[in-house]
Amino acid sequence: MSSQIPYLDGNAAAGELSRVFAVDITAAEGQCGSCGATRRFAEAHLYMGGPGIVARCCVCEHALLRVVSTRHGIFLDITGIAYFRFDTTELKARSG
């Protein structure tokens, strides 16, 4: 399936996702809603050949996240992710 299409790692989404999230999502840990693998988002396989970005699980290739930016807004679908866990120690260190 998508394994024959070249992909980037999840770090390539940092710029686009920083428009939506106030924290660096590439460092967040997430769990795939399909296979249950828990990995940093930076390990996701990122496909940028279409009108938006599709992030797929590096284990099972299930779609984790889709984001499309249009002149009307940013559309974000994260239904493929069971959860994100953000390290709040870094956030606390920056704020005070």
Buried (B, 14 or more C-beta within 10 A) or exposed (E): EEEEEEBBBBBBBBEBBEEEBEBBBBBBBBBBBBEEBEBBBBBBBBBBEEEBBBBBBBBEBBBBBBBBBEEEEEEBBBEBBBEBEBEEEEEEEEEE
